[in-house]
Amino acid sequence: MTGTELRDLLVREIARTHGGGAQRWRKVAGTIKVYSRDTHAHCNWEARPTGTAFEIAVVERASDGLRARHPFVEAG
């Protein structure tokens, strides 16, 4: 899975759980930053959300759930 695919999955899960449009959640979720597995042995990605405090918290909670299922992604 790539960072872009992970972002799409994140947005779909948030929109399904919290409602609202996928376009808005995609903007809030921001980009997925992918790090080298050499320096990040347990998880090599992070979301960089922007928006209201509530929206950021939603993205961070959803990211935590995805991180358990998809700890490593490829760049892209």
PDB file as gemmi writes it, atoms N, CA and C in Angstrom:
CRYST1    1.000    1.000    1.000  90.00  90.00  90.00 P 1                      
ATOM      1  N   MET A   1       0.854  -1.168   0.000  1.00  0.00           N  
ATOM      2  CA  MET A   1       0.000   0.000   0.000  1.00  0.00           C  
ATOM      3  C   MET A   1       0.900   1.231   0.000  1.00  0.00           C  
ATOM      4  N   THR A   2       0.498   2.220  -0.769  1.00  0.00           N  
ATOM      5  CA  THR A   2       1.252   3.468  -0.826  1.00  0.00           C  
ATOM      6  C   THR A   2       0.640   4.494   0.130  1.00  0.00           C  
ATOM      7  N   GLY A   3       1.354   5.585   0.348  1.00  0.00           N  
ATOM      8  CA  GLY A   3       0.829   6.656   1.183  1.00  0.00           C  
ATOM      9  C   GLY A   3      -0.454   7.243   0.622  1.00  0.00           C  
ATOM     10  N   THR A   4      -0.545   7.345  -0.701  1.00  0.00           N  
ATOM     11  CA  THR A   4      -1.746   7.871  -1.341  1.00  0.00           C  
ATOM     12  C   THR A   4      -2.928   6.927  -1.131  1.00  0.00           C  
ATOM     13  N   GLU A   5      -2.697   5.634  -1.286  1.00  0.00           N  
ATOM     14  CA  GLU A   5      -3.762   4.655  -1.058  1.00  0.00           C  
ATOM     15  C   GLU A   5      -4.213   4.666   0.395  1.00  0.00           C  
ATOM     16  N   LEU A   6      -3.253   4.815   1.308  1.00  0.00           N  
ATOM     17  CA  LEU A   6      -3.580   4.881   2.730  1.00  0.00           C  
ATOM     18  C   LEU A   6      -4.431   6.115   3.028  1.00  0.00           C  
ATOM     19  N   ARG A   7      -4.090   7.227   2.428  1.00  0.00           N  
ATOM     20  CA  ARG A   7      -4.871   8.455   2.619  1.00  0.00           C  
ATOM     21  C   ARG A   7      -6.302   8.260   2.128  1.00  0.00           C  
ATOM     22  N   ASP A   8      -6.457   7.624   0.979  1.00  0.00           N  
ATOM     23  CA  ASP A   8      -7.802   7.353   0.455  1.00  0.00           C  
ATOM     24  C   ASP A   8      -8.586   6.462   1.414  1.00  0.00           C  
ATOM     25  N   LEU A   9      -7.935   5.450   1.962  1.00  0.00           N  
ATOM     26  CA  LEU A   9      -8.587   4.560   2.931  1.00  0.00           C  
ATOM     27  C   LEU A   9      -8.972   5.334   4.187  1.00  0.00           C  
ATOM     28  N   LEU A  10      -8.080   6.170   4.664  1.00  0.00           N  
ATOM     29  CA  LEU A  10      -8.342   6.993   5.839  1.00  0.00           C  
ATOM     30  C   LEU A  10      -9.562   7.888   5.609  1.00  0.00           C  
ATOM     31  N   VAL A  11      -9.605   8.544   4.478  1.00  0.00           N  
ATOM     32  CA  VAL A  11     -10.721   9.447   4.157  1.00  0.00           C  
ATOM     33  C   VAL A  11     -12.035   8.671   4.073  1.00  0.00           C  
ATOM     34  N   ARG A  12     -12.034   7.518   3.419  1.00  0.00           N  
ATOM     35  CA  ARG A  12     -13.263   6.718   3.315  1.00  0.00           C  
ATOM     36  C   ARG A  12     -13.771   6.299   4.692  1.00  0.00           C  
ATOM     37  N   GLU A  13     -12.857   5.862   5.555  1.00  0.00           N  
ATOM     38  CA  GLU A  13     -13.276   5.441   6.898  1.00  0.00           C  
ATOM     39  C   GLU A  13     -13.838   6.600   7.708  1.00  0.00           C  
ATOM     40  N   ILE A  14     -13.199   7.753   7.623  1.00  0.00           N  
ATOM     41  CA  ILE A  14     -13.687   8.922   8.370  1.00  0.00           C  
ATOM     42  C   ILE A  14     -15.036   9.369   7.844  1.00  0.00           C  
ATOM     43  N   ALA A  15     -15.185   9.459   6.530  1.00  0.00           N  
ATOM     44  CA  ALA A  15     -16.461   9.901   5.945  1.00  0.00           C  
ATOM     45  C   ALA A  15     -17.577   8.933   6.314  1.00  0.00           C  
ATOM     46  N   ARG A  16     -17.283   7.652   6.335  1.00  0.00           N  
ATOM     47  CA  ARG A  16     -18.296   6.658   6.686  1.00  0.00           C  
ATOM     48  C   ARG A  16     -18.681   6.770   8.165  1.00  0.00           C  
ATOM     49  N   THR A  17     -17.705   6.985   9.014  1.00  0.00           N  
ATOM     50  CA  THR A  17     -17.935   7.034  10.453  1.00  0.00           C  
ATOM     51  C   THR A  17     -18.524   8.362  10.916  1.00  0.00           C  
ATOM     52  N   HIS A  18     -18.015   9.470  10.389  1.00  0.00           N  
ATOM     53  CA  HIS A  18     -18.392  10.799  10.892  1.00  0.00           C  
ATOM     54  C   HIS A  18     -19.249  11.607   9.931  1.00  0.00           C  
ATOM     55  N   GLY A  19     -19.463  11.077   8.734  1.00  0.00           N  
ATOM     56  CA  GLY A  19     -20.253  11.807   7.759  1.00  0.00           C  
ATOM     57  C   GLY A  19     -19.447  12.914   7.114  1.00  0.00           C  
ATOM     58  N   GLY A  20     -20.111  13.681   6.320  1.00  0.00           N  
ATOM     59  CA  GLY A  20     -19.432  14.753   5.608  1.00  0.00           C  
ATOM     60  C   GLY A  20     -18.859  14.238   4.301  1.00  0.00           C  
ATOM     61  N   GLY A  21     -18.432  15.163   3.493  1.00  0.00           N  
ATOM     62  CA  GLY A  21     -17.920  14.806   2.180  1.00  0.00           C  
ATOM     63  C   GLY A  21     -16.483  14.336   2.207  1.00  0.00           C  
ATOM     64  N   ALA A  22     -16.180  13.423   1.298  1.00  0.00           N  
ATOM     65  CA  ALA A  22     -14.813  12.911   1.200  1.00  0.00           C  
ATOM     66  C   ALA A  22     -13.840  14.023   0.824  1.00  0.00           C  
ATOM     67  N   GLN A  23     -14.286  14.967   0.013  1.00  0.00           N  
ATOM     68  CA  GLN A  23     -13.406  16.056  -0.407  1.00  0.00           C  
ATOM     69  C   GLN A  23     -12.957  16.884   0.801  1.00  0.00           C  
ATOM     70  N   ARG A  24     -13.881  17.179   1.690  1.00  0.00           N  
ATOM     71  CA  ARG A  24     -13.531  17.949   2.893  1.00  0.00           C  
ATOM     72  C   ARG A  24     -12.558  17.158   3.760  1.00  0.00           C  
ATOM     73  N   TRP A  25     -12.840  15.871   3.992  1.00  0.00           N  
ATOM     74  CA  TRP A  25     -11.969  15.060   4.839  1.00  0.00           C  
ATOM     75  C   TRP A  25     -10.594  14.859   4.202  1.00  0.00           C  
ATOM     76  N   ARG A  26     -10.552  14.805   2.871  1.00  0.00           N  
ATOM     77  CA  ARG A  26      -9.257  14.682   2.192  1.00  0.00           C  
ATOM     78  C   ARG A  26      -8.414  15.926   2.458  1.00  0.00           C  
ATOM     79  N   LYS A  27      -9.065  17.079   2.432  1.00  0.00           N  
ATOM     80  CA  LYS A  27      -8.351  18.329   2.711  1.00  0.00           C  
ATOM     81  C   LYS A  27      -7.882  18.362   4.170  1.00  0.00           C  
ATOM     82  N   VAL A  28      -8.743  17.938   5.082  1.00  0.00           N  
ATOM     83  CA  VAL A  28      -8.382  17.923   6.508  1.00  0.00           C  
ATOM     84  C   VAL A  28      -7.257  16.936   6.772  1.00  0.00           C  
ATOM     85  N   ALA A  29      -7.329  15.740   6.169  1.00  0.00           N  
ATOM     86  CA  ALA A  29      -6.322  14.699   6.409  1.00  0.00           C  
ATOM     87  C   ALA A  29      -4.937  15.138   5.951  1.00  0.00           C  
ATOM     88  N   GLY A  30      -4.888  15.992   4.952  1.00  0.00           N  
ATOM     89  CA  GLY A  30      -3.599  16.465   4.470  1.00  0.00           C  
ATOM     90  C   GLY A  30      -2.831  15.358   3.771  1.00  0.00           C  
ATOM     91  N   THR A  31      -1.535  15.426   3.869  1.00  0.00           N  
ATOM     92  CA  THR A  31      -0.693  14.433   3.217  1.00  0.00           C  
ATOM     93  C   THR A  31      -0.262  13.365   4.212  1.00  0.00           C  
ATOM     94  N   ILE A  32       0.125  12.233   3.676  1.00  0.00           N  
ATOM     95  CA  ILE A  32       0.716  11.171   4.484  1.00  0.00           C  
ATOM     96  C   ILE A  32       2.225  11.262   4.289  1.00  0.00           C  
ATOM     97  N   LYS A  33       2.929  11.511   5.347  1.00  0.00           N  
ATOM     98  CA  LYS A  33       4.384  11.587   5.308  1.00  0.00           C  
ATOM     99  C   LYS A  33       4.931  10.179   5.521  1.00  0.00           C  
ATOM    100  N   VAL A  34       5.731   9.696   4.575  1.00  0.00           N  
ATOM    101  CA  VAL A  34       6.308   8.357   4.647  1.00  0.00           C  
ATOM    102  C   VAL A  34       7.793   8.494   4.971  1.00  0.00           C  
ATOM    103  N   TYR A  35       8.229   7.752   5.980  1.00  0.00           N  
ATOM    104  CA  TYR A  35       9.623   7.760   6.423  1.00  0.00           C  
ATOM    105  C   TYR A  35      10.304   6.454   6.033  1.00  0.00           C  
ATOM    106  N   SER A  36      11.589   6.426   6.127  1.00  0.00           N  
ATOM    107  CA  SER A  36      12.366   5.223   5.853  1.00  0.00           C  
ATOM    108  C   SER A  36      12.127   4.177   6.937  1.00  0.00           C  
ATOM    109  N   ARG A  37      12.025   2.924   6.548  1.00  0.00           N  
ATOM    110  CA  ARG A  37      11.882   1.848   7.534  1.00  0.00           C  
ATOM    111  C   ARG A  37      13.155   1.686   8.364  1.00  0.00           C  
ATOM    112  N   ASP A  38      14.280   2.136   7.829  1.00  0.00           N  
ATOM    113  CA  ASP A  38      15.545   2.047   8.565  1.00  0.00           C  
ATOM    114  C   ASP A  38      15.531   2.895   9.832  1.00  0.00           C  
ATOM    115  N   THR A  39      14.842   4.017   9.780  1.00  0.00           N  
ATOM    116  CA  THR A  39      14.818   4.918  10.932  1.00  0.00           C  
ATOM    117  C   THR A  39      13.516   4.851  11.723  1.00  0.00           C  
ATOM    118  N   HIS A  40      12.515   4.193  11.162  1.00  0.00           N  
ATOM    119  CA  HIS A  40      11.206   4.074  11.829  1.00  0.00           C  
ATOM    120  C   HIS A  40      10.797   2.604  11.818  1.00  0.00           C  
ATOM    121  N   ALA A  41      11.262   1.875  12.802  1.00  0.00           N  
ATOM    122  CA  ALA A  41      11.115   0.417  12.821  1.00  0.00           C  
ATOM    123  C   ALA A  41       9.701  -0.070  13.125  1.00  0.00           C  
ATOM    124  N   HIS A  42       8.872   0.735  13.762  1.00  0.00           N  
ATOM    125  CA  HIS A  42       7.543   0.272  14.160  1.00  0.00           C  
ATOM    126  C   HIS A  42       6.420   0.786  13.262  1.00  0.00           C  
ATOM    127  N   CYS A  43       6.612   1.926  12.665  1.00  0.00           N  
ATOM    128  CA  CYS A  43       5.609   2.522  11.785  1.00  0.00           C  
ATOM    129  C   CYS A  43       6.314   3.591  10.965  1.00  0.00           C  
ATOM    130  N   ASN A  44       6.125   3.585   9.659  1.00  0.00           N  
ATOM    131  CA  ASN A  44       6.898   4.522   8.847  1.00  0.00           C  
ATOM    132  C   ASN A  44       6.062   5.641   8.219  1.00  0.00           C  
ATOM    133  N   TRP A  45       4.913   5.963   8.803  1.00  0.00           N  
ATOM    134  CA  TRP A  45       4.106   7.035   8.233  1.00  0.00           C  
ATOM    135  C   TRP A  45       3.392   7.816   9.322  1.00  0.00           C  
ATOM    136  N   GLU A  46       2.960   9.036   8.935  1.00  0.00           N  
ATOM    137  CA  GLU A  46       2.117   9.846   9.802  1.00  0.00           C  
ATOM    138  C   GLU A  46       1.240  10.731   8.928  1.00  0.00           C  
ATOM    139  N   ALA A  47       0.054  11.001   9.416  1.00  0.00           N  
ATOM    140  CA  ALA A  47      -0.851  11.937   8.750  1.00  0.00           C  
ATOM    141  C   ALA A  47      -0.507  13.338   9.235  1.00  0.00           C  
ATOM    142  N   ARG A  48      -0.740  14.313   8.389  1.00  0.00           N  
ATOM    143  CA  ARG A  48      -0.498  15.708   8.753  1.00  0.00           C  
ATOM    144  C   ARG A  48      -1.781  16.507   8.577  1.00  0.00           C  
ATOM    145  N   PRO A  49      -2.736  16.321   9.520  1.00  0.00           N  
ATOM    146  CA  PRO A  49      -4.041  16.975   9.368  1.00  0.00           C  
ATOM    147  C   PRO A  49      -4.000  18.468   9.666  1.00  0.00           C  
ATOM    148  N   THR A  50      -4.951  19.170   9.052  1.00  0.00           N  
ATOM    149  CA  THR A  50      -5.179  20.588   9.335  1.00  0.00           C  
ATOM    150  C   THR A  50      -6.682  20.787   9.416  1.00  0.00           C  
ATOM    151  N   GLY A  51      -7.106  21.753  10.151  1.00  0.00           N  
ATOM    152  CA  GLY A  51      -8.535  22.032  10.284  1.00  0.00           C  
ATOM    153  C   GLY A  51      -8.849  22.429  11.709  1.00  0.00           C  
ATOM    154  N   THR A  52     -10.085  22.211  12.104  1.00  0.00           N  
ATOM    155  CA  THR A  52     -10.484  22.530  13.472  1.00  0.00           C  
ATOM    156  C   THR A  52      -9.899  21.503  14.430  1.00  0.00           C  
ATOM    157  N   ALA A  53      -9.933  21.819  15.700  1.00  0.00           N  
ATOM    158  CA  ALA A  53      -9.423  20.876  16.699  1.00  0.00           C  
ATOM    159  C   ALA A  53     -10.190  19.555  16.636  1.00  0.00           C  
ATOM    160  N   PHE A  54     -11.506  19.624  16.444  1.00  0.00           N  
ATOM    161  CA  PHE A  54     -12.315  18.415  16.325  1.00  0.00           C  
ATOM    162  C   PHE A  54     -11.902  17.588  15.111  1.00  0.00           C  
ATOM    163  N   GLU A  55     -11.732  18.241  13.958  1.00  0.00           N  
ATOM    164  CA  GLU A  55     -11.362  17.529  12.737  1.00  0.00           C  
ATOM    165  C   GLU A  55      -9.994  16.876  12.862  1.00  0.00           C  
ATOM    166  N   ILE A  56      -9.050  17.584  13.448  1.00  0.00           N  
ATOM    167  CA  ILE A  56      -7.716  17.022  13.642  1.00  0.00           C  
ATOM    168  C   ILE A  56      -7.784  15.810  14.560  1.00  0.00           C  
ATOM    169  N   ALA A  57      -8.566  15.898  15.615  1.00  0.00           N  
ATOM    170  CA  ALA A  57      -8.713  14.772  16.540  1.00  0.00           C  
ATOM    171  C   ALA A  57      -9.333  13.568  15.844  1.00  0.00           C  
ATOM    172  N   VAL A  58     -10.302  13.789  14.982  1.00  0.00           N  
ATOM    173  CA  VAL A  58     -10.929  12.692  14.230  1.00  0.00           C  
ATOM    174  C   VAL A  58      -9.890  12.003  13.355  1.00  0.00           C  
ATOM    175  N   VAL A  59      -9.093  12.780  12.641  1.00  0.00           N  
ATOM    176  CA  VAL A  59      -8.069  12.207  11.762  1.00  0.00           C  
ATOM    177  C   VAL A  59      -7.022  11.454  12.583  1.00  0.00           C  
ATOM    178  N   GLU A  60      -6.617  12.003  13.709  1.00  0.00           N  
ATOM    179  CA  GLU A  60      -5.604  11.336  14.525  1.00  0.00           C  
ATOM    180  C   GLU A  60      -6.117  10.021  15.100  1.00  0.00           C  
ATOM    181  N   ARG A  61      -7.376   9.980  15.537  1.00  0.00           N  
ATOM    182  CA  ARG A  61      -7.949   8.723  16.045  1.00  0.00           C  
ATOM    183  C   ARG A  61      -8.054   7.684  14.937  1.00  0.00           C  
ATOM    184  N   ALA A  62      -8.509   8.117  13.775  1.00  0.00           N  
ATOM    185  CA  ALA A  62      -8.619   7.191  12.647  1.00  0.00           C  
ATOM    186  C   ALA A  62      -7.233   6.714  12.208  1.00  0.00           C  
ATOM    187  N   SER A  63      -6.253   7.590  12.269  1.00  0.00           N  
ATOM    188  CA  SER A  63      -4.879   7.207  11.917  1.00  0.00           C  
ATOM    189  C   SER A  63      -4.344   6.151  12.867  1.00  0.00           C  
ATOM    190  N   ASP A  64      -4.648   6.290  14.144  1.00  0.00           N  
ATOM    191  CA  ASP A  64      -4.208   5.290  15.124  1.00  0.00           C  
ATOM    192  C   ASP A  64      -4.769   3.912  14.790  1.00  0.00           C  
ATOM    193  N   GLY A  65      -6.039   3.861  14.395  1.00  0.00           N  
ATOM    194  CA  GLY A  65      -6.639   2.593  14.016  1.00  0.00           C  
ATOM    195  C   GLY A  65      -5.996   2.001  12.772  1.00  0.00           C  
ATOM    196  N   LEU A  66      -5.732   2.843  11.786  1.00  0.00           N  
ATOM    197  CA  LEU A  66      -5.091   2.364  10.566  1.00  0.00           C  
ATOM    198  C   LEU A  66      -3.649   1.933  10.815  1.00  0.00           C  
ATOM    199  N   ARG A  67      -2.987   2.626  11.700  1.00  0.00           N  
ATOM    200  CA  ARG A  67      -1.593   2.307  11.995  1.00  0.00           C  
ATOM    201  C   ARG A  67      -1.451   0.886  12.545  1.00  0.00           C  
ATOM    202  N   ALA A  68      -2.437   0.445  13.306  1.00  0.00           N  
ATOM    203  CA  ALA A  68      -2.399  -0.920  13.843  1.00  0.00           C  
ATOM    204  C   ALA A  68      -2.532  -1.949  12.723  1.00  0.00           C  
ATOM    205  N   ARG A  69      -3.305  -1.615  11.699  1.00  0.00           N  
ATOM    206  CA  ARG A  69      -3.516  -2.550  10.585  1.00  0.00           C  
ATOM    207  C   ARG A  69      -2.494  -2.397   9.468  1.00  0.00           C  
ATOM    208  N   HIS A  70      -1.979  -1.190   9.297  1.00  0.00           N  
ATOM    209  CA  HIS A  70      -1.041  -0.894   8.202  1.00  0.00           C  
ATOM    210  C   HIS A  70       0.141  -0.072   8.736  1.00  0.00           C  
ATOM    211  N   PRO A  71       1.050  -0.699   9.477  1.00  0.00           N  
ATOM    212  CA  PRO A  71       2.141   0.074  10.046  1.00  0.00           C  
ATOM    213  C   PRO A  71       3.165   0.567   9.023  1.00  0.00           C  
ATOM    214  N   PHE A  72       3.248  -0.112   7.889  1.00  0.00           N  
ATOM    215  CA  PHE A  72       4.233   0.282   6.884  1.00  0.00           C  
ATOM    216  C   PHE A  72       3.560   0.504   5.528  1.00  0.00           C  
ATOM    217  N   VAL A  73       3.966   1.576   4.877  1.00  0.00           N  
ATOM    218  CA  VAL A  73       3.492   1.874   3.529  1.00  0.00           C  
ATOM    219  C   VAL A  73       4.690   2.246   2.667  1.00  0.00           C  
ATOM    220  N   GLU A  74       4.463   2.236   1.388  1.00  0.00           N  
ATOM    221  CA  GLU A  74       5.491   2.647   0.423  1.00  0.00           C  
ATOM    222  C   GLU A  74       5.257   4.111   0.059  1.00  0.00           C  
ATOM    223  N   ALA A  75       6.304   4.781  -0.358  1.00  0.00           N  
ATOM    224  CA  ALA A  75       6.153   6.162  -0.809  1.00  0.00           C  
ATOM    225  C   ALA A  75       5.282   6.187  -2.055  1.00  0.00           C  
ATOM    226  N   GLY A  76       4.556   7.251  -2.206  1.00  0.00           N  
ATOM    227  CA  GLY A  76       3.728   7.375  -3.410  1.00  0.00           C  
ATOM    228  C   GLY A  76       2.316   7.730  -3.116  1.00  0.00           C  
TER     229      GLY A  76                                                      
END                                                                             
